[in-house]
């Protein structure tokens, strides 16, 4: 049985439901990080979440950047940890 498509935004497109939920989880993950950063709340993504987002999101970063999902990538600082690598790759800054 195939999943019904999910409409993600006018310029973002339609995706199968499972992929649409993955996009929603991605959005919520990075919004949580950005909100914490904005309010100065110490917050770090879990190692499992970093690994999952690195595997499933970073391969699409340039494509999604074209839709306005992510800003331009940020240059990695020397000795960056996995969380910083993920965030800089997606243009979200370092923790």
PDB file with one MODEL, atoms N, CA, C and O in Angstrom:
MODEL        1
ATOM      1  N   UNK A   1       0.849  -1.163   0.000  1.00  0.00           N
ATOM      2  CA  UNK A   1       0.000   0.000   0.000  1.00  0.00           C
ATOM      3  C   UNK A   1       0.900   1.233   0.000  1.00  0.00           C
ATOM      4  O   UNK A   1       1.826   1.319   0.807  1.00  0.00           O
ATOM      5  N   UNK A   2       0.644   2.179  -0.885  1.00  0.00           N
ATOM      6  CA  UNK A   2       1.451   3.382  -0.941  1.00  0.00           C
ATOM      7  C   UNK A   2       0.830   4.468  -0.066  1.00  0.00           C
ATOM      8  O   UNK A   2      -0.385   4.528   0.121  1.00  0.00           O
ATOM      9  N   UNK A   3       1.692   5.309   0.455  1.00  0.00           N
ATOM     10  CA  UNK A   3       1.241   6.388   1.332  1.00  0.00           C
ATOM     11  C   UNK A   3       0.739   7.561   0.498  1.00  0.00           C
ATOM     12  O   UNK A   3       1.231   7.815  -0.601  1.00  0.00           O
ATOM     13  N   UNK A   4      -0.236   8.260   1.032  1.00  0.00           N
ATOM     14  CA  UNK A   4      -0.752   9.454   0.368  1.00  0.00           C
ATOM     15  C   UNK A   4       0.315  10.539   0.381  1.00  0.00           C
ATOM     16  O   UNK A   4       1.111  10.617   1.317  1.00  0.00           O
ATOM     17  N   UNK A   5       0.336  11.376  -0.655  1.00  0.00           N
ATOM     18  CA  UNK A   5       1.337  12.445  -0.668  1.00  0.00           C
ATOM     19  C   UNK A   5       1.032  13.517   0.376  1.00  0.00           C
ATOM     20  O   UNK A   5      -0.121  13.744   0.743  1.00  0.00           O
ATOM     21  N   UNK A   6       2.082  14.159   0.836  1.00  0.00           N
ATOM     22  CA  UNK A   6       1.984  15.261   1.781  1.00  0.00           C
ATOM     23  C   UNK A   6       2.486  16.501   1.065  1.00  0.00           C
ATOM     24  O   UNK A   6       3.560  16.485   0.463  1.00  0.00           O
ATOM     25  N   UNK A   7       1.714  17.571   1.128  1.00  0.00           N
ATOM     26  CA  UNK A   7       2.111  18.820   0.481  1.00  0.00           C
ATOM     27  C   UNK A   7       2.893  19.650   1.490  1.00  0.00           C
ATOM     28  O   UNK A   7       2.344  20.049   2.518  1.00  0.00           O
ATOM     29  N   UNK A   8       4.171  19.917   1.211  1.00  0.00           N
ATOM     30  CA  UNK A   8       5.057  20.568   2.175  1.00  0.00           C
ATOM     31  C   UNK A   8       5.086  22.092   2.077  1.00  0.00           C
ATOM     32  O   UNK A   8       5.423  22.737   3.069  1.00  0.00           O
ATOM     33  N   UNK A   9       4.766  22.680   0.988  1.00  0.00           N
ATOM     34  CA  UNK A   9       4.679  24.141   0.826  1.00  0.00           C
ATOM     35  C   UNK A   9       4.545  24.426  -0.663  1.00  0.00           C
ATOM     36  O   UNK A   9       4.858  23.563  -1.483  1.00  0.00           O
ATOM     37  N   UNK A  10       4.087  25.615  -1.027  1.00  0.00           N
ATOM     38  CA  UNK A  10       3.898  25.904  -2.448  1.00  0.00           C
ATOM     39  C   UNK A  10       5.150  25.690  -3.299  1.00  0.00           C
ATOM     40  O   UNK A  10       5.050  25.167  -4.409  1.00  0.00           O
ATOM     41  N   UNK A  11       6.297  26.073  -2.814  1.00  0.00           N
ATOM     42  CA  UNK A  11       7.508  25.924  -3.622  1.00  0.00           C
ATOM     43  C   UNK A  11       8.345  24.721  -3.209  1.00  0.00           C
ATOM     44  O   UNK A  11       9.381  24.445  -3.813  1.00  0.00           O
ATOM     45  N   UNK A  12       7.904  24.014  -2.196  1.00  0.00           N
ATOM     46  CA  UNK A  12       8.683  22.922  -1.638  1.00  0.00           C
ATOM     47  C   UNK A  12       8.289  21.587  -2.250  1.00  0.00           C
ATOM     48  O   UNK A  12       9.158  20.743  -2.467  1.00  0.00           O
ATOM     49  N   UNK A  13       7.022  21.367  -2.535  1.00  0.00           N
ATOM     50  CA  UNK A  13       6.621  20.177  -3.260  1.00  0.00           C
ATOM     51  C   UNK A  13       5.821  19.172  -2.466  1.00  0.00           C
ATOM     52  O   UNK A  13       5.536  19.362  -1.284  1.00  0.00           O
ATOM     53  N   UNK A  14       5.466  18.094  -3.149  1.00  0.00           N
ATOM     54  CA  UNK A  14       4.712  16.983  -2.565  1.00  0.00           C
ATOM     55  C   UNK A  14       5.652  15.800  -2.372  1.00  0.00           C
ATOM     56  O   UNK A  14       6.518  15.536  -3.207  1.00  0.00           O
ATOM     57  N   UNK A  15       5.470  15.093  -1.260  1.00  0.00           N
ATOM     58  CA  UNK A  15       6.319  13.958  -0.918  1.00  0.00           C
ATOM     59  C   UNK A  15       5.454  12.842  -0.363  1.00  0.00           C
ATOM     60  O   UNK A  15       4.370  13.113   0.155  1.00  0.00           O
ATOM     61  N   UNK A  16       5.903  11.582  -0.457  1.00  0.00           N
ATOM     62  CA  UNK A  16       5.183  10.496   0.216  1.00  0.00           C
ATOM     63  C   UNK A  16       5.101  10.809   1.715  1.00  0.00           C
ATOM     64  O   UNK A  16       5.963  11.502   2.255  1.00  0.00           O
ATOM     65  N   UNK A  17       4.076  10.302   2.372  1.00  0.00           N
ATOM     66  CA  UNK A  17       3.838  10.634   3.780  1.00  0.00           C
ATOM     67  C   UNK A  17       5.048  10.363   4.665  1.00  0.00           C
ATOM     68  O   UNK A  17       5.378  11.183   5.522  1.00  0.00           O
ATOM     69  N   UNK A  18       5.718   9.224   4.473  1.00  0.00           N
ATOM     70  CA  UNK A  18       6.862   8.920   5.341  1.00  0.00           C
ATOM     71  C   UNK A  18       7.971   9.950   5.173  1.00  0.00           C
ATOM     72  O   UNK A  18       8.606  10.354   6.147  1.00  0.00           O
ATOM     73  N   UNK A  19       8.201  10.369   3.942  1.00  0.00           N
ATOM     74  CA  UNK A  19       9.227  11.389   3.708  1.00  0.00           C
ATOM     75  C   UNK A  19       8.753  12.754   4.217  1.00  0.00           C
ATOM     76  O   UNK A  19       9.551  13.542   4.724  1.00  0.00           O
ATOM     77  N   UNK A  20       7.476  13.022   4.081  1.00  0.00           N
ATOM     78  CA  UNK A  20       6.925  14.267   4.615  1.00  0.00           C
ATOM     79  C   UNK A  20       7.105  14.361   6.125  1.00  0.00           C
ATOM     80  O   UNK A  20       7.435  15.424   6.652  1.00  0.00           O
ATOM     81  N   UNK A  21       6.887  13.242   6.821  1.00  0.00           N
ATOM     82  CA  UNK A  21       7.101  13.231   8.271  1.00  0.00           C
ATOM     83  C   UNK A  21       8.575  13.410   8.615  1.00  0.00           C
ATOM     84  O   UNK A  21       8.906  14.037   9.621  1.00  0.00           O
ATOM     85  N   UNK A  22       9.460  12.865   7.789  1.00  0.00           N
ATOM     86  CA  UNK A  22      10.899  13.073   8.006  1.00  0.00           C
ATOM     87  C   UNK A  22      11.249  14.550   7.843  1.00  0.00           C
ATOM     88  O   UNK A  22      12.071  15.079   8.591  1.00  0.00           O
ATOM     89  N   UNK A  23      10.627  15.216   6.870  1.00  0.00           N
ATOM     90  CA  UNK A  23      10.863  16.652   6.683  1.00  0.00           C
ATOM     91  C   UNK A  23      10.366  17.430   7.890  1.00  0.00           C
ATOM     92  O   UNK A  23      11.018  18.371   8.342  1.00  0.00           O
ATOM     93  N   UNK A  24       9.202  17.032   8.413  1.00  0.00           N
ATOM     94  CA  UNK A  24       8.659  17.691   9.597  1.00  0.00           C
ATOM     95  C   UNK A  24       9.588  17.508  10.796  1.00  0.00           C
ATOM     96  O   UNK A  24       9.829  18.456  11.545  1.00  0.00           O
ATOM     97  N   UNK A  25      10.106  16.304  10.979  1.00  0.00           N
ATOM     98  CA  UNK A  25      11.034  16.048  12.078  1.00  0.00           C
ATOM     99  C   UNK A  25      12.299  16.879  11.920  1.00  0.00           C
ATOM    100  O   UNK A  25      12.840  17.388  12.901  1.00  0.00           O
ATOM    101  N   UNK A  26      12.768  17.015  10.686  1.00  0.00           N
ATOM    102  CA  UNK A  26      13.945  17.841  10.415  1.00  0.00           C
ATOM    103  C   UNK A  26      13.672  19.283  10.792  1.00  0.00           C
ATOM    104  O   UNK A  26      14.476  19.915  11.477  1.00  0.00           O
ATOM    105  N   UNK A  27      12.553  19.799  10.351  1.00  0.00           N
ATOM    106  CA  UNK A  27      12.174  21.177  10.667  1.00  0.00           C
ATOM    107  C   UNK A  27      12.123  21.388  12.175  1.00  0.00           C
ATOM    108  O   UNK A  27      12.686  22.358  12.684  1.00  0.00           O
ATOM    109  N   UNK A  28      11.463  20.504  12.882  1.00  0.00           N
ATOM    110  CA  UNK A  28      11.322  20.655  14.338  1.00  0.00           C
ATOM    111  C   UNK A  28      12.668  20.552  15.055  1.00  0.00           C
ATOM    112  O   UNK A  28      12.912  21.262  16.030  1.00  0.00           O
ATOM    113  N   UNK A  29      13.533  19.675  14.573  1.00  0.00           N
ATOM    114  CA  UNK A  29      14.858  19.531  15.179  1.00  0.00           C
ATOM    115  C   UNK A  29      15.622  20.843  15.136  1.00  0.00           C
ATOM    116  O   UNK A  29      16.141  21.308  16.151  1.00  0.00           O
ATOM    117  N   UNK A  30      15.685  21.434  13.952  1.00  0.00           N
ATOM    118  CA  UNK A  30      16.498  22.637  13.812  1.00  0.00           C
ATOM    119  C   UNK A  30      15.802  23.875  14.351  1.00  0.00           C
ATOM    120  O   UNK A  30      16.475  24.822  14.758  1.00  0.00           O
ATOM    121  N   UNK A  31      14.486  23.897  14.365  1.00  0.00           N
ATOM    122  CA  UNK A  31      13.794  25.019  15.001  1.00  0.00           C
ATOM    123  C   UNK A  31      14.034  24.999  16.510  1.00  0.00           C
ATOM    124  O   UNK A  31      14.218  26.055  17.115  1.00  0.00           O
ATOM    125  N   UNK A  32      14.036  23.818  17.124  1.00  0.00           N
ATOM    126  CA  UNK A  32      14.322  23.718  18.560  1.00  0.00           C
ATOM    127  C   UNK A  32      15.712  24.276  18.855  1.00  0.00           C
ATOM    128  O   UNK A  32      15.899  25.020  19.817  1.00  0.00           O
ATOM    129  N   UNK A  33      16.679  23.912  18.022  1.00  0.00           N
ATOM    130  CA  UNK A  33      18.040  24.401  18.226  1.00  0.00           C
ATOM    131  C   UNK A  33      18.097  25.923  18.055  1.00  0.00           C
ATOM    132  O   UNK A  33      18.717  26.617  18.861  1.00  0.00           O
ATOM    133  N   UNK A  34      17.449  26.439  17.002  1.00  0.00           N
ATOM    134  CA  UNK A  34      17.473  27.883  16.735  1.00  0.00           C
ATOM    135  C   UNK A  34      16.758  28.683  17.822  1.00  0.00           C
ATOM    136  O   UNK A  34      17.217  29.762  18.199  1.00  0.00           O
ATOM    137  N   UNK A  35      15.652  28.171  18.320  1.00  0.00           N
ATOM    138  CA  UNK A  35      14.926  28.861  19.402  1.00  0.00           C
ATOM    139  C   UNK A  35      15.779  28.903  20.659  1.00  0.00           C
ATOM    140  O   UNK A  35      15.886  29.946  21.303  1.00  0.00           O
ATOM    141  N   UNK A  36      16.385  27.779  21.012  1.00  0.00           N
ATOM    142  CA  UNK A  36      17.260  27.751  22.192  1.00  0.00           C
ATOM    143  C   UNK A  36      18.408  28.741  22.029  1.00  0.00           C
ATOM    144  O   UNK A  36      18.740  29.470  22.964  1.00  0.00           O
ATOM    145  N   UNK A  37      19.010  28.766  20.851  1.00  0.00           N
ATOM    146  CA  UNK A  37      20.115  29.694  20.590  1.00  0.00           C
ATOM    147  C   UNK A  37      19.645  31.145  20.750  1.00  0.00           C
ATOM    148  O   UNK A  37      20.329  31.960  21.368  1.00  0.00           O
ATOM    149  N   UNK A  38      18.478  31.457  20.191  1.00  0.00           N
ATOM    150  CA  UNK A  38      17.936  32.821  20.253  1.00  0.00           C
ATOM    151  C   UNK A  38      17.747  33.289  21.698  1.00  0.00           C
ATOM    152  O   UNK A  38      17.987  34.455  22.013  1.00  0.00           O
ATOM    153  N   UNK A  39      17.318  32.382  22.568  1.00  0.00           N
ATOM    154  CA  UNK A  39      17.054  32.741  23.960  1.00  0.00           C
ATOM    155  C   UNK A  39      18.220  32.440  24.894  1.00  0.00           C
ATOM    156  O   UNK A  39      18.105  32.597  26.109  1.00  0.00           O
ATOM    157  N   UNK A  40      19.336  32.009  24.327  1.00  0.00           N
ATOM    158  CA  UNK A  40      20.523  31.747  25.146  1.00  0.00           C
ATOM    159  C   UNK A  40      20.388  30.525  26.042  1.00  0.00           C
ATOM    160  O   UNK A  40      21.031  30.442  27.088  1.00  0.00           O
ATOM    161  N   UNK A  41      19.558  29.583  25.635  1.00  0.00           N
ATOM    162  CA  UNK A  41      19.347  28.371  26.418  1.00  0.00           C
ATOM    163  C   UNK A  41      20.366  27.326  25.974  1.00  0.00           C
ATOM    164  O   UNK A  41      20.436  27.003  24.788  1.00  0.00           O
ATOM    165  N   UNK A  42      21.157  26.792  26.905  1.00  0.00           N
ATOM    166  CA  UNK A  42      22.108  25.748  26.521  1.00  0.00           C
ATOM    167  C   UNK A  42      21.353  24.530  25.970  1.00  0.00           C
ATOM    168  O   UNK A  42      20.501  23.959  26.650  1.00  0.00           O
ATOM    169  N   UNK A  43      21.670  24.151  24.758  1.00  0.00           N
ATOM    170  CA  UNK A  43      20.941  23.069  24.099  1.00  0.00           C
ATOM    171  C   UNK A  43      21.867  22.421  23.092  1.00  0.00           C
ATOM    172  O   UNK A  43      22.542  23.102  22.321  1.00  0.00           O
ATOM    173  N   UNK A  44      21.892  21.106  23.104  1.00  0.00           N
ATOM    174  CA  UNK A  44      22.667  20.358  22.121  1.00  0.00           C
ATOM    175  C   UNK A  44      21.828  19.216  21.590  1.00  0.00           C
ATOM    176  O   UNK A  44      21.030  18.622  22.316  1.00  0.00           O
ATOM    177  N   UNK A  45      22.012  18.920  20.334  1.00  0.00           N
ATOM    178  CA  UNK A  45      21.350  17.782  19.722  1.00  0.00           C
ATOM    179  C   UNK A  45      21.991  16.502  20.232  1.00  0.00           C
ATOM    180  O   UNK A  45      23.192  16.471  20.499  1.00  0.00           O
ATOM    181  N   UNK A  46      21.199  15.448  20.368  1.00  0.00           N
ATOM    182  CA  UNK A  46      21.739  14.176  20.846  1.00  0.00           C
ATOM    183  C   UNK A  46      22.638  13.563  19.769  1.00  0.00           C
ATOM    184  O   UNK A  46      22.452  13.830  18.582  1.00  0.00           O
ATOM    185  N   UNK A  47      23.604  12.748  20.175  1.00  0.00           N
ATOM    186  CA  UNK A  47      24.466  12.092  19.187  1.00  0.00           C
ATOM    187  C   UNK A  47      23.672  11.278  18.153  1.00  0.00           C
ATOM    188  O   UNK A  47      24.027  11.269  16.975  1.00  0.00           O
ATOM    189  N   UNK A  48      22.611  10.601  18.581  1.00  0.00           N
ATOM    190  CA  UNK A  48      21.801   9.821  17.645  1.00  0.00           C
ATOM    191  C   UNK A  48      21.089  10.739  16.646  1.00  0.00           C
ATOM    192  O   UNK A  48      20.999  10.414  15.462  1.00  0.00           O
ATOM    193  N   UNK A  49      20.588  11.873  17.114  1.00  0.00           N
ATOM    194  CA  UNK A  49      19.919  12.813  16.224  1.00  0.00           C
ATOM    195  C   UNK A  49      20.916  13.436  15.254  1.00  0.00           C
ATOM    196  O   UNK A  49      20.606  13.612  14.076  1.00  0.00           O
ATOM    197  N   UNK A  50      22.095  13.766  15.733  1.00  0.00           N
ATOM    198  CA  UNK A  50      23.142  14.308  14.861  1.00  0.00           C
ATOM    199  C   UNK A  50      23.487  13.298  13.766  1.00  0.00           C
ATOM    200  O   UNK A  50      23.591  13.654  12.592  1.00  0.00           O
ATOM    201  N   UNK A  51      23.661  12.049  14.157  1.00  0.00           N
ATOM    202  CA  UNK A  51      23.999  11.002  13.175  1.00  0.00           C
ATOM    203  C   UNK A  51      22.878  10.838  12.154  1.00  0.00           C
ATOM    204  O   UNK A  51      23.144  10.746  10.955  1.00  0.00           O
ATOM    205  N   UNK A  52      21.641  10.801  12.609  1.00  0.00           N
ATOM    206  CA  UNK A  52      20.512  10.643  11.699  1.00  0.00           C
ATOM    207  C   UNK A  52      20.359  11.817  10.753  1.00  0.00           C
ATOM    208  O   UNK A  52      20.127  11.627   9.559  1.00  0.00           O
ATOM    209  N   UNK A  53      20.486  13.030  11.275  1.00  0.00           N
ATOM    210  CA  UNK A  53      20.357  14.216  10.437  1.00  0.00           C
ATOM    211  C   UNK A  53      21.527  14.322   9.456  1.00  0.00           C
ATOM    212  O   UNK A  53      21.355  14.754   8.316  1.00  0.00           O
ATOM    213  N   UNK A  54      22.700  13.931   9.905  1.00  0.00           N
ATOM    214  CA  UNK A  54      23.866  13.938   9.011  1.00  0.00           C
ATOM    215  C   UNK A  54      23.647  12.960   7.863  1.00  0.00           C
ATOM    216  O   UNK A  54      23.963  13.266   6.713  1.00  0.00           O
ATOM    217  N   UNK A  55      23.109  11.793   8.172  1.00  0.00           N
ATOM    218  CA  UNK A  55      22.883  10.778   7.147  1.00  0.00           C
ATOM    219  C   UNK A  55      21.733  11.132   6.208  1.00  0.00           C
ATOM    220  O   UNK A  55      21.832  10.912   5.001  1.00  0.00           O
ATOM    221  N   UNK A  56      20.656  11.672   6.744  1.00  0.00           N
ATOM    222  CA  UNK A  56      19.445  11.846   5.941  1.00  0.00           C
ATOM    223  C   UNK A  56      19.194  13.267   5.454  1.00  0.00           C
ATOM    224  O   UNK A  56      18.427  13.459   4.510  1.00  0.00           O
ATOM    225  N   UNK A  57      19.813  14.260   6.064  1.00  0.00           N
ATOM    226  CA  UNK A  57      19.532  15.645   5.689  1.00  0.00           C
ATOM    227  C   UNK A  57      20.673  16.266   4.885  1.00  0.00           C
ATOM    228  O   UNK A  57      20.431  16.892   3.853  1.00  0.00           O
ATOM    229  N   UNK A  58      21.906  16.100   5.343  1.00  0.00           N
ATOM    230  CA  UNK A  58      23.012  16.775   4.656  1.00  0.00           C
ATOM    231  C   UNK A  58      23.140  16.406   3.174  1.00  0.00           C
ATOM    232  O   UNK A  58      23.561  17.256   2.389  1.00  0.00           O
ATOM    233  N   UNK A  59      22.797  15.172   2.746  1.00  0.00           N
ATOM    234  CA  UNK A  59      22.869  14.906   1.304  1.00  0.00           C
ATOM    235  C   UNK A  59      21.907  15.780   0.489  1.00  0.00           C
ATOM    236  O   UNK A  59      22.107  15.958  -0.713  1.00  0.00           O
ATOM    237  N   UNK A  60      20.877  16.321   1.123  1.00  0.00           N
ATOM    238  CA  UNK A  60      19.877  17.148   0.439  1.00  0.00           C
ATOM    239  C   UNK A  60      20.060  18.642   0.712  1.00  0.00           C
ATOM    240  O   UNK A  60      19.266  19.457   0.242  1.00  0.00           O
ATOM    241  N   UNK A  61      21.090  19.006   1.460  1.00  0.00           N
ATOM    242  CA  UNK A  61      21.245  20.400   1.902  1.00  0.00           C
ATOM    243  C   UNK A  61      21.257  21.389   0.745  1.00  0.00           C
ATOM    244  O   UNK A  61      20.564  22.405   0.798  1.00  0.00           O
ATOM    245  N   UNK A  62      22.024  21.115  -0.290  1.00  0.00           N
ATOM    246  CA  UNK A  62      22.095  22.058  -1.417  1.00  0.00           C
ATOM    247  C   UNK A  62      20.766  22.146  -2.165  1.00  0.00           C
ATOM    248  O   UNK A  62      20.342  23.231  -2.561  1.00  0.00           O
ATOM    249  N   UNK A  63      20.117  21.010  -2.355  1.00  0.00           N
ATOM    250  CA  UNK A  63      18.803  20.997  -3.015  1.00  0.00           C
ATOM    251  C   UNK A  63      17.791  21.801  -2.202  1.00  0.00           C
ATOM    252  O   UNK A  63      17.062  22.626  -2.752  1.00  0.00           O
ATOM    253  N   UNK A  64      17.750  21.557  -0.891  1.00  0.00           N
ATOM    254  CA  UNK A  64      16.779  22.239  -0.034  1.00  0.00           C
ATOM    255  C   UNK A  64      17.135  23.708   0.154  1.00  0.00           C
ATOM    256  O   UNK A  64      16.264  24.541   0.404  1.00  0.00           O
ATOM    257  N   UNK A  65      18.418  24.015   0.033  1.00  0.00           N
ATOM    258  CA  UNK A  65      18.852  25.409   0.112  1.00  0.00           C
ATOM    259  C   UNK A  65      18.194  26.221  -1.011  1.00  0.00           C
ATOM    260  O   UNK A  65      17.849  27.388  -0.826  1.00  0.00           O
ATOM    261  N   UNK A  66      18.028  25.591  -2.165  1.00  0.00           N
ATOM    262  CA  UNK A  66      17.387  26.251  -3.305  1.00  0.00           C
ATOM    263  C   UNK A  66      15.926  26.595  -3.012  1.00  0.00           C
ATOM    264  O   UNK A  66      15.380  27.530  -3.598  1.00  0.00           O
ATOM    265  N   UNK A  67      15.290  25.844  -2.108  1.00  0.00           N
ATOM    266  CA  UNK A  67      13.901  26.106  -1.726  1.00  0.00           C
ATOM    267  C   UNK A  67      13.812  27.086  -0.562  1.00  0.00           C
ATOM    268  O   UNK A  67      12.717  27.460  -0.142  1.00  0.00           O
ATOM    269  N   UNK A  68      14.972  27.502  -0.039  1.00  0.00           N
ATOM    270  CA  UNK A  68      14.976  28.416   1.097  1.00  0.00           C
ATOM    271  C   UNK A  68      14.916  27.727   2.448  1.00  0.00           C
ATOM    272  O   UNK A  68      14.698  28.384   3.466  1.00  0.00           O
ATOM    273  N   UNK A  69      15.108  26.406   2.475  1.00  0.00           N
ATOM    274  CA  UNK A  69      15.060  25.683   3.741  1.00  0.00           C
ATOM    275  C   UNK A  69      16.282  26.007   4.595  1.00  0.00           C
ATOM    276  O   UNK A  69      16.167  26.204   5.805  1.00  0.00           O
ATOM    277  N   UNK A  70      17.450  26.062   3.961  1.00  0.00           N
ATOM    278  CA  UNK A  70      18.685  26.341   4.679  1.00  0.00           C
ATOM    279  C   UNK A  70      19.403  27.523   4.043  1.00  0.00           C
ATOM    280  O   UNK A  70      19.345  27.713   2.829  1.00  0.00           O
ATOM    281  N   UNK A  71      20.087  28.321   4.876  1.00  0.00           N
ATOM    282  CA  UNK A  71      20.934  29.383   4.328  1.00  0.00           C
ATOM    283  C   UNK A  71      22.248  28.794   3.809  1.00  0.00           C
ATOM    284  O   UNK A  71      22.473  27.590   3.935  1.00  0.00           O
ATOM    285  N   UNK A  72      23.113  29.623   3.229  1.00  0.00           N
ATOM    286  CA  UNK A  72      24.402  29.118   2.749  1.00  0.00           C
ATOM    287  C   UNK A  72      25.203  28.441   3.868  1.00  0.00           C
ATOM    288  O   UNK A  72      25.098  28.812   5.037  1.00  0.00           O
ATOM    289  N   UNK A  73      25.996  27.452   3.487  1.00  0.00           N
ATOM    290  CA  UNK A  73      26.846  26.754   4.453  1.00  0.00           C
ATOM    291  C   UNK A  73      27.828  27.734   5.079  1.00  0.00           C
ATOM    292  O   UNK A  73      28.183  28.751   4.483  1.00  0.00           O
ATOM    293  N   UNK A  74      28.256  27.410   6.283  1.00  0.00           N
ATOM    294  CA  UNK A  74      29.203  28.232   7.036  1.00  0.00           C
ATOM    295  C   UNK A  74      30.528  27.480   7.103  1.00  0.00           C
ATOM    296  O   UNK A  74      30.553  26.261   7.271  1.00  0.00           O
ATOM    297  N   UNK A  75      31.612  28.208   6.970  1.00  0.00           N
ATOM    298  CA  UNK A  75      32.940  27.583   7.034  1.00  0.00           C
ATOM    299  C   UNK A  75      33.126  26.911   8.389  1.00  0.00           C
ATOM    300  O   UNK A  75      32.815  27.482   9.435  1.00  0.00           O
ATOM    301  N   UNK A  76      33.640  25.690   8.344  1.00  0.00           N
ATOM    302  CA  UNK A  76      33.843  24.926   9.578  1.00  0.00           C
ATOM    303  C   UNK A  76      35.023  25.457  10.373  1.00  0.00           C
ATOM    304  O   UNK A  76      36.084  25.719   9.806  1.00  0.00           O
ATOM    305  N   UNK A  77      34.852  25.618  11.681  1.00  0.00           N
ATOM    306  CA  UNK A  77      35.998  25.974  12.520  1.00  0.00           C
ATOM    307  C   UNK A  77      36.923  24.765  12.676  1.00  0.00           C
ATOM    308  O   UNK A  77      36.486  23.620  12.555  1.00  0.00           O
ATOM    309  N   UNK A  78      38.169  25.023  12.940  1.00  0.00           N
ATOM    310  CA  UNK A  78      39.130  23.933  13.151  1.00  0.00           C
ATOM    311  C   UNK A  78      38.676  23.074  14.326  1.00  0.00           C
ATOM    312  O   UNK A  78      38.218  23.592  15.344  1.00  0.00           O
ATOM    313  N   UNK A  79      38.804  21.774  14.179  1.00  0.00           N
ATOM    314  CA  UNK A  79      38.479  20.848  15.250  1.00  0.00           C
ATOM    315  C   UNK A  79      36.997  20.762  15.575  1.00  0.00           C
ATOM    316  O   UNK A  79      36.633  20.414  16.699  1.00  0.00           O
ATOM    317  N   UNK A  80      36.138  21.070  14.616  1.00  0.00           N
ATOM    318  CA  UNK A  80      34.693  21.075  14.849  1.00  0.00           C
ATOM    319  C   UNK A  80      34.187  19.685  15.242  1.00  0.00           C
ATOM    320  O   UNK A  80      34.587  18.672  14.669  1.00  0.00           O
ATOM    321  N   UNK A  81      33.296  19.670  16.236  1.00  0.00           N
ATOM    322  CA  UNK A  81      32.674  18.411  16.628  1.00  0.00           C
ATOM    323  C   UNK A  81      31.541  18.083  15.644  1.00  0.00           C
ATOM    324  O   UNK A  81      31.230  18.887  14.765  1.00  0.00           O
ATOM    325  N   UNK A  82      30.935  16.921  15.792  1.00  0.00           N
ATOM    326  CA  UNK A  82      29.915  16.469  14.847  1.00  0.00           C
ATOM    327  C   UNK A  82      28.711  17.413  14.786  1.00  0.00           C
ATOM    328  O   UNK A  82      28.170  17.650  13.707  1.00  0.00           O
ATOM    329  N   UNK A  83      28.295  17.945  15.914  1.00  0.00           N
ATOM    330  CA  UNK A  83      27.154  18.860  15.927  1.00  0.00           C
ATOM    331  C   UNK A  83      27.487  20.134  15.156  1.00  0.00           C
ATOM    332  O   UNK A  83      26.671  20.608  14.365  1.00  0.00           O
ATOM    333  N   UNK A  84      28.656  20.684  15.374  1.00  0.00           N
ATOM    334  CA  UNK A  84      29.072  21.893  14.675  1.00  0.00           C
ATOM    335  C   UNK A  84      29.191  21.641  13.176  1.00  0.00           C
ATOM    336  O   UNK A  84      28.793  22.483  12.370  1.00  0.00           O
ATOM    337  N   UNK A  85      29.736  20.487  12.800  1.00  0.00           N
ATOM    338  CA  UNK A  85      29.834  20.143  11.377  1.00  0.00           C
ATOM    339  C   UNK A  85      28.442  20.116  10.748  1.00  0.00           C
ATOM    340  O   UNK A  85      28.236  20.683   9.675  1.00  0.00           O
ATOM    341  N   UNK A  86      27.496  19.466  11.404  1.00  0.00           N
ATOM    342  CA  UNK A  86      26.133  19.392  10.889  1.00  0.00           C
ATOM    343  C   UNK A  86      25.529  20.788  10.756  1.00  0.00           C
ATOM    344  O   UNK A  86      24.996  21.135   9.702  1.00  0.00           O
ATOM    345  N   UNK A  87      25.608  21.576  11.798  1.00  0.00           N
ATOM    346  CA  UNK A  87      24.988  22.898  11.788  1.00  0.00           C
ATOM    347  C   UNK A  87      25.631  23.825  10.766  1.00  0.00           C
ATOM    348  O   UNK A  87      24.929  24.570  10.083  1.00  0.00           O
ATOM    349  N   UNK A  88      26.942  23.790  10.651  1.00  0.00           N
ATOM    350  CA  UNK A  88      27.622  24.639   9.666  1.00  0.00           C
ATOM    351  C   UNK A  88      27.317  24.180   8.240  1.00  0.00           C
ATOM    352  O   UNK A  88      27.146  25.008   7.344  1.00  0.00           O
ATOM    353  N   UNK A  89      27.248  22.889   8.031  1.00  0.00           N
ATOM    354  CA  UNK A  89      26.914  22.362   6.712  1.00  0.00           C
ATOM    355  C   UNK A  89      25.537  22.847   6.277  1.00  0.00           C
ATOM    356  O   UNK A  89      25.307  23.109   5.096  1.00  0.00           O
ATOM    357  N   UNK A  90      24.631  22.962   7.229  1.00  0.00           N
ATOM    358  CA  UNK A  90      23.275  23.399   6.926  1.00  0.00           C
ATOM    359  C   UNK A  90      23.118  24.915   7.025  1.00  0.00           C
ATOM    360  O   UNK A  90      22.020  25.438   6.833  1.00  0.00           O
ATOM    361  N   UNK A  91      24.216  25.627   7.327  1.00  0.00           N
ATOM    362  CA  UNK A  91      24.173  27.079   7.372  1.00  0.00           C
ATOM    363  C   UNK A  91      23.544  27.650   8.621  1.00  0.00           C
ATOM    364  O   UNK A  91      23.126  28.808   8.632  1.00  0.00           O
ATOM    365  N   UNK A  92      23.471  26.858   9.670  1.00  0.00           N
ATOM    366  CA  UNK A  92      22.798  27.311  10.881  1.00  0.00           C
ATOM    367  C   UNK A  92      23.743  27.825  11.954  1.00  0.00           C
ATOM    368  O   UNK A  92      23.287  28.296  12.996  1.00  0.00           O
ATOM    369  N   UNK A  93      25.012  27.747  11.732  1.00  0.00           N
ATOM    370  CA  UNK A  93      25.960  28.266  12.710  1.00  0.00           C
ATOM    371  C   UNK A  93      26.478  27.194  13.628  1.00  0.00           C
ATOM    372  O   UNK A  93      26.135  26.017  13.513  1.00  0.00           O
ATOM    373  N   UNK A  94      27.292  27.622  14.520  1.00  0.00           N
ATOM    374  CA  UNK A  94      27.858  26.674  15.474  1.00  0.00           C
ATOM    375  C   UNK A  94      27.239  26.904  16.844  1.00  0.00           C
ATOM    376  O   UNK A  94      26.857  28.026  17.175  1.00  0.00           O
ATOM    377  N   UNK A  95      27.140  25.853  17.637  1.00  0.00           N
ATOM    378  CA  UNK A  95      26.494  25.982  18.965  1.00  0.00           C
ATOM    379  C   UNK A  95      27.292  26.855  19.912  1.00  0.00           C
ATOM    380  O   UNK A  95      26.884  27.058  21.056  1.00  0.00           O
TER     381      UNK A  95
ENDMDL
END
